[in-house]
Every structure is written in structure tokens, then in C-alpha cells.
Amino acid sequence: MAQVLAAVPVAGLDAVLVAVELVLESGSLSAEHIL
């Protein structure tokens, strides 16, 4: 989760939100994504 939030200043909030949405839609979310 910290790595996802750290990507916001680098990639921009919109890009990070799209990436998170794609992971959620794919159904491949695991505990590693959350931790």
C-alpha cells in the first residue's frame, strides 16, 4: 500500500487510481497488495 501511495507524486493521482481500478477489476488482489 505504501508503494502505491508513494507513486502518486511520481505518476500522478489519476494514473495511480487507474492502476488500482485495473487491479480491482482483474480480481487478482491479494494480501500483498493491501499490506
PDB file of N, CA, C, O and CB in Angstrom:
ATOM      1  N   MET A   1       0.827  -1.188   0.000  1.00  0.00           N
ATOM      2  CA  MET A   1       0.000   0.000   0.000  1.00  0.00           C
ATOM      3  C   MET A   1       0.867   1.245   0.000  1.00  0.00           C
ATOM      4  O   MET A   1       0.568   2.218  -0.692  1.00  0.00           O
ATOM      5  CB  MET A   1      -0.938   0.002   1.200  1.00  0.00           C
ATOM      6  N   ALA A   2       1.943   1.213   0.778  1.00  0.00           N
ATOM      7  CA  ALA A   2       2.832   2.375   0.839  1.00  0.00           C
ATOM      8  C   ALA A   2       3.459   2.653  -0.519  1.00  0.00           C
ATOM      9  O   ALA A   2       3.652   3.811  -0.891  1.00  0.00           O
ATOM     10  CB  ALA A   2       3.926   2.158   1.888  1.00  0.00           C
ATOM     11  N   GLN A   3       3.778   1.593  -1.263  1.00  0.00           N
ATOM     12  CA  GLN A   3       4.369   1.788  -2.587  1.00  0.00           C
ATOM     13  C   GLN A   3       3.371   2.421  -3.543  1.00  0.00           C
ATOM     14  O   GLN A   3       3.743   3.224  -4.399  1.00  0.00           O
ATOM     15  CB  GLN A   3       4.866   0.457  -3.153  1.00  0.00           C
ATOM     16  N   VAL A   4       2.105   2.057  -3.396  1.00  0.00           N
ATOM     17  CA  VAL A   4       1.069   2.651  -4.248  1.00  0.00           C
ATOM     18  C   VAL A   4       0.948   4.134  -3.952  1.00  0.00           C
ATOM     19  O   VAL A   4       0.903   4.953  -4.870  1.00  0.00           O
ATOM     20  CB  VAL A   4      -0.294   1.947  -4.038  1.00  0.00           C
ATOM     21  N   LEU A   5       0.895   4.482  -2.667  1.00  0.00           N
ATOM     22  CA  LEU A   5       0.779   5.889  -2.291  1.00  0.00           C
ATOM     23  C   LEU A   5       2.029   6.672  -2.670  1.00  0.00           C
ATOM     24  O   LEU A   5       1.935   7.850  -3.014  1.00  0.00           O
ATOM     25  CB  LEU A   5       0.518   6.017  -0.794  1.00  0.00           C
ATOM     26  N   ALA A   6       3.191   6.044  -2.614  1.00  0.00           N
ATOM     27  CA  ALA A   6       4.434   6.717  -2.987  1.00  0.00           C
ATOM     28  C   ALA A   6       4.483   7.014  -4.481  1.00  0.00           C
ATOM     29  O   ALA A   6       5.224   7.899  -4.909  1.00  0.00           O
ATOM     30  CB  ALA A   6       5.633   5.866  -2.585  1.00  0.00           C
ATOM     31  N   ALA A   7       3.713   6.294  -5.273  1.00  0.00           N
ATOM     32  CA  ALA A   7       3.706   6.512  -6.718  1.00  0.00           C
ATOM     33  C   ALA A   7       2.905   7.747  -7.113  1.00  0.00           C
ATOM     34  O   ALA A   7       3.034   8.231  -8.238  1.00  0.00           O
ATOM     35  CB  ALA A   7       3.144   5.296  -7.422  1.00  0.00           C
ATOM     36  N   VAL A   8       2.085   8.263  -6.208  1.00  0.00           N
ATOM     37  CA  VAL A   8       1.232   9.408  -6.542  1.00  0.00           C
ATOM     38  C   VAL A   8       2.042  10.627  -6.972  1.00  0.00           C
ATOM     39  O   VAL A   8       1.739  11.204  -8.016  1.00  0.00           O
ATOM     40  CB  VAL A   8       0.358   9.771  -5.353  1.00  0.00           C
ATOM     41  N   PRO A   9       3.064  11.049  -6.211  1.00  0.00           N
ATOM     42  CA  PRO A   9       3.819  12.240  -6.660  1.00  0.00           C
ATOM     43  C   PRO A   9       4.584  12.015  -7.967  1.00  0.00           C
ATOM     44  O   PRO A   9       4.827  12.960  -8.718  1.00  0.00           O
ATOM     45  CB  PRO A   9       4.799  12.663  -5.578  1.00  0.00           C
ATOM     46  N   VAL A  10       4.960  10.769  -8.234  1.00  0.00           N
ATOM     47  CA  VAL A  10       5.749  10.465  -9.425  1.00  0.00           C
ATOM     48  C   VAL A  10       4.858  10.339 -10.664  1.00  0.00           C
ATOM     49  O   VAL A  10       5.118  10.970 -11.688  1.00  0.00           O
ATOM     50  CB  VAL A  10       6.546   9.172  -9.217  1.00  0.00           C
ATOM     51  N   ALA A  11       3.810   9.522 -10.561  1.00  0.00           N
ATOM     52  CA  ALA A  11       2.971   9.216 -11.723  1.00  0.00           C
ATOM     53  C   ALA A  11       1.724  10.083 -11.811  1.00  0.00           C
ATOM     54  O   ALA A  11       1.127  10.213 -12.879  1.00  0.00           O
ATOM     55  CB  ALA A  11       2.567   7.772 -11.689  1.00  0.00           C
ATOM     56  N   GLY A  12       1.338  10.666 -10.705  1.00  0.00           N
ATOM     57  CA  GLY A  12       0.107  11.458 -10.679  1.00  0.00           C
ATOM     58  C   GLY A  12      -1.047  10.645 -10.126  1.00  0.00           C
ATOM     59  O   GLY A  12      -1.098   9.425 -10.283  1.00  0.00           O
ATOM     60  N   LEU A  13      -1.964  11.328  -9.483  1.00  0.00           N
ATOM     61  CA  LEU A  13      -3.086  10.654  -8.831  1.00  0.00           C
ATOM     62  C   LEU A  13      -3.961   9.900  -9.823  1.00  0.00           C
ATOM     63  O   LEU A  13      -4.394   8.783  -9.540  1.00  0.00           O
ATOM     64  CB  LEU A  13      -3.927  11.659  -8.072  1.00  0.00           C
ATOM     65  N   ASP A  14      -4.223  10.492 -10.969  1.00  0.00           N
ATOM     66  CA  ASP A  14      -5.097   9.838 -11.951  1.00  0.00           C
ATOM     67  C   ASP A  14      -4.515   8.507 -12.422  1.00  0.00           C
ATOM     68  O   ASP A  14      -5.243   7.521 -12.542  1.00  0.00           O
ATOM     69  CB  ASP A  14      -5.325  10.759 -13.153  1.00  0.00           C
ATOM     70  N   ALA A  15      -3.225   8.472 -12.686  1.00  0.00           N
ATOM     71  CA  ALA A  15      -2.587   7.236 -13.150  1.00  0.00           C
ATOM     72  C   ALA A  15      -2.636   6.162 -12.074  1.00  0.00           C
ATOM     73  O   ALA A  15      -2.864   4.990 -12.373  1.00  0.00           O
ATOM     74  CB  ALA A  15      -1.132   7.501 -13.559  1.00  0.00           C
ATOM     75  N   VAL A  16      -2.425   6.556 -10.832  1.00  0.00           N
ATOM     76  CA  VAL A  16      -2.461   5.590  -9.733  1.00  0.00           C
ATOM     77  C   VAL A  16      -3.880   5.059  -9.538  1.00  0.00           C
ATOM     78  O   VAL A  16      -4.070   3.865  -9.303  1.00  0.00           O
ATOM     79  CB  VAL A  16      -1.944   6.233  -8.426  1.00  0.00           C
ATOM     80  N   LEU A  17      -4.869   5.932  -9.634  1.00  0.00           N
ATOM     81  CA  LEU A  17      -6.258   5.486  -9.489  1.00  0.00           C
ATOM     82  C   LEU A  17      -6.653   4.516 -10.599  1.00  0.00           C
ATOM     83  O   LEU A  17      -7.368   3.546 -10.347  1.00  0.00           O
ATOM     84  CB  LEU A  17      -7.204   6.690  -9.490  1.00  0.00           C
ATOM     85  N   VAL A  18      -6.196   4.766 -11.817  1.00  0.00           N
ATOM     86  CA  VAL A  18      -6.481   3.851 -12.927  1.00  0.00           C
ATOM     87  C   VAL A  18      -5.821   2.502 -12.669  1.00  0.00           C
ATOM     88  O   VAL A  18      -6.435   1.460 -12.900  1.00  0.00           O
ATOM     89  CB  VAL A  18      -5.989   4.444 -14.273  1.00  0.00           C
ATOM     90  N   ALA A  19      -4.590   2.509 -12.199  1.00  0.00           N
ATOM     91  CA  ALA A  19      -3.887   1.253 -11.923  1.00  0.00           C
ATOM     92  C   ALA A  19      -4.594   0.459 -10.829  1.00  0.00           C
ATOM     93  O   ALA A  19      -4.739  -0.759 -10.936  1.00  0.00           O
ATOM     94  CB  ALA A  19      -2.433   1.530 -11.515  1.00  0.00           C
ATOM     95  N   VAL A  20      -5.030   1.144  -9.785  1.00  0.00           N
ATOM     96  CA  VAL A  20      -5.744   0.467  -8.697  1.00  0.00           C
ATOM     97  C   VAL A  20      -7.062  -0.104  -9.204  1.00  0.00           C
ATOM     98  O   VAL A  20      -7.439  -1.222  -8.851  1.00  0.00           O
ATOM     99  CB  VAL A  20      -5.999   1.439  -7.524  1.00  0.00           C
ATOM    100  N   GLU A  21      -7.755   0.661 -10.026  1.00  0.00           N
ATOM    101  CA  GLU A  21      -9.025   0.185 -10.584  1.00  0.00           C
ATOM    102  C   GLU A  21      -8.815  -1.061 -11.438  1.00  0.00           C
ATOM    103  O   GLU A  21      -9.619  -1.991 -11.379  1.00  0.00           O
ATOM    104  CB  GLU A  21      -9.692   1.289 -11.419  1.00  0.00           C
ATOM    105  N   LEU A  22      -7.744  -1.092 -12.231  1.00  0.00           N
ATOM    106  CA  LEU A  22      -7.466  -2.258 -13.070  1.00  0.00           C
ATOM    107  C   LEU A  22      -7.175  -3.495 -12.230  1.00  0.00           C
ATOM    108  O   LEU A  22      -7.612  -4.593 -12.573  1.00  0.00           O
ATOM    109  CB  LEU A  22      -6.290  -1.975 -13.997  1.00  0.00           C
ATOM    110  N   VAL A  23      -6.445  -3.325 -11.140  1.00  0.00           N
ATOM    111  CA  VAL A  23      -6.154  -4.465 -10.258  1.00  0.00           C
ATOM    112  C   VAL A  23      -7.440  -4.976  -9.627  1.00  0.00           C
ATOM    113  O   VAL A  23      -7.661  -6.185  -9.551  1.00  0.00           O
ATOM    114  CB  VAL A  23      -5.137  -4.067  -9.158  1.00  0.00           C
ATOM    115  N   LEU A  24      -8.288  -4.058  -9.173  1.00  0.00           N
ATOM    116  CA  LEU A  24      -9.547  -4.475  -8.558  1.00  0.00           C
ATOM    117  C   LEU A  24     -10.439  -5.202  -9.559  1.00  0.00           C
ATOM    118  O   LEU A  24     -11.071  -6.200  -9.214  1.00  0.00           O
ATOM    119  CB  LEU A  24     -10.284  -3.266  -7.985  1.00  0.00           C
ATOM    120  N   GLU A  25     -10.493  -4.709 -10.797  1.00  0.00           N
ATOM    121  CA  GLU A  25     -11.323  -5.340 -11.825  1.00  0.00           C
ATOM    122  C   GLU A  25     -10.786  -6.709 -12.232  1.00  0.00           C
ATOM    123  O   GLU A  25     -11.561  -7.595 -12.591  1.00  0.00           O
ATOM    124  CB  GLU A  25     -11.414  -4.439 -13.048  1.00  0.00           C
ATOM    125  N   SER A  26      -9.474  -6.887 -12.179  1.00  0.00           N
ATOM    126  CA  SER A  26      -8.887  -8.153 -12.600  1.00  0.00           C
ATOM    127  C   SER A  26      -9.152  -9.265 -11.597  1.00  0.00           C
ATOM    128  O   SER A  26      -9.084 -10.446 -11.938  1.00  0.00           O
ATOM    129  CB  SER A  26      -7.398  -7.993 -12.806  1.00  0.00           C
ATOM    130  N   GLY A  27      -9.452  -8.887 -10.362  1.00  0.00           N
ATOM    131  CA  GLY A  27      -9.710  -9.891  -9.336  1.00  0.00           C
ATOM    132  C   GLY A  27      -8.459 -10.525  -8.778  1.00  0.00           C
ATOM    133  O   GLY A  27      -8.542 -11.504  -8.037  1.00  0.00           O
ATOM    134  N   SER A  28      -7.300  -9.987  -9.117  1.00  0.00           N
ATOM    135  CA  SER A  28      -6.048 -10.574  -8.641  1.00  0.00           C
ATOM    136  C   SER A  28      -5.509  -9.866  -7.409  1.00  0.00           C
ATOM    137  O   SER A  28      -4.303  -9.877  -7.161  1.00  0.00           O
ATOM    138  CB  SER A  28      -5.010 -10.541  -9.738  1.00  0.00           C
ATOM    139  N   LEU A  29      -6.387  -9.258  -6.646  1.00  0.00           N
ATOM    140  CA  LEU A  29      -5.989  -8.563  -5.428  1.00  0.00           C
ATOM    141  C   LEU A  29      -5.612  -9.585  -4.364  1.00  0.00           C
ATOM    142  O   LEU A  29      -6.339 -10.551  -4.135  1.00  0.00           O
ATOM    143  CB  LEU A  29      -7.123  -7.636  -4.922  1.00  0.00           C
ATOM    144  N   SER A  30      -4.481  -9.369  -3.723  1.00  0.00           N
ATOM    145  CA  SER A  30      -4.031 -10.285  -2.675  1.00  0.00           C
ATOM    146  C   SER A  30      -3.640  -9.491  -1.442  1.00  0.00           C
ATOM    147  O   SER A  30      -3.659  -8.260  -1.454  1.00  0.00           O
ATOM    148  CB  SER A  30      -2.845 -11.150  -3.163  1.00  0.00           C
ATOM    149  N   ALA A  31      -3.288 -10.193  -0.387  1.00  0.00           N
ATOM    150  CA  ALA A  31      -2.858  -9.540   0.850  1.00  0.00           C
ATOM    151  C   ALA A  31      -1.619  -8.694   0.609  1.00  0.00           C
ATOM    152  O   ALA A  31      -1.430  -7.676   1.275  1.00  0.00           O
ATOM    153  CB  ALA A  31      -2.582 -10.581   1.943  1.00  0.00           C
ATOM    154  N   GLU A  32      -0.769  -9.096  -0.334  1.00  0.00           N
ATOM    155  CA  GLU A  32       0.439  -8.326  -0.633  1.00  0.00           C
ATOM    156  C   GLU A  32       0.096  -6.952  -1.186  1.00  0.00           C
ATOM    157  O   GLU A  32       0.823  -5.991  -0.934  1.00  0.00           O
ATOM    158  CB  GLU A  32       1.319  -9.081  -1.626  1.00  0.00           C
ATOM    159  N   HIS A  33      -0.995  -6.838  -1.932  1.00  0.00           N
ATOM    160  CA  HIS A  33      -1.401  -5.542  -2.460  1.00  0.00           C
ATOM    161  C   HIS A  33      -1.836  -4.611  -1.343  1.00  0.00           C
ATOM    162  O   HIS A  33      -1.583  -3.407  -1.396  1.00  0.00           O
ATOM    163  CB  HIS A  33      -2.526  -5.707  -3.471  1.00  0.00           C
ATOM    164  N   ILE A  34      -2.485  -5.163  -0.342  1.00  0.00           N
ATOM    165  CA  ILE A  34      -3.030  -4.352   0.745  1.00  0.00           C
ATOM    166  C   ILE A  34      -1.954  -3.971   1.740  1.00  0.00           C
ATOM    167  O   ILE A  34      -1.921  -2.835   2.214  1.00  0.00           O
ATOM    168  CB  ILE A  34      -4.150  -5.096   1.454  1.00  0.00           C
ATOM    169  N   LEU A  35      -1.071  -4.908   2.063  1.00  0.00           N
ATOM    170  CA  LEU A  35      -0.001  -4.645   3.024  1.00  0.00           C
ATOM    171  C   LEU A  35       1.069  -3.869   2.338  1.00  0.00           C
ATOM    172  O   LEU A  35       2.078  -3.531   2.956  1.00  0.00           O
ATOM    173  CB  LEU A  35       0.567  -5.941   3.621  1.00  0.00           C
TER     174      LEU A  35
END
